[in-house]
Amino acid sequence: MGNVLGRQFSTNKPNQKWVTDVTEFKINGEIVAYQMASRPLLSMVDEMLSKAMMVLGKDQYPLLHSDQGW
């Protein structure tokens, strides 16, 4: 699929693009969900995404970017 996001992190409305990093504490923009664990596990990411999806409206389908490949 390639680099769809192209480092263009800005949007003109909420829930168009989500970015995540499971190893660092960098905050840029609104936090829609978070999950903590002693190490990065797929279950941690799955729980965080489940929480995050609860904030989406009916017709919102954000592009999710993770530099860790989750």
Secondary structure, 3 states (H helix, E strand, C coil): CCCCCCCCCCCCCCCCEEEECCCCCCCCCCCCCCCCCCCCCHHHHHHHHHHHHCCCCCCCCCEEEECCCC
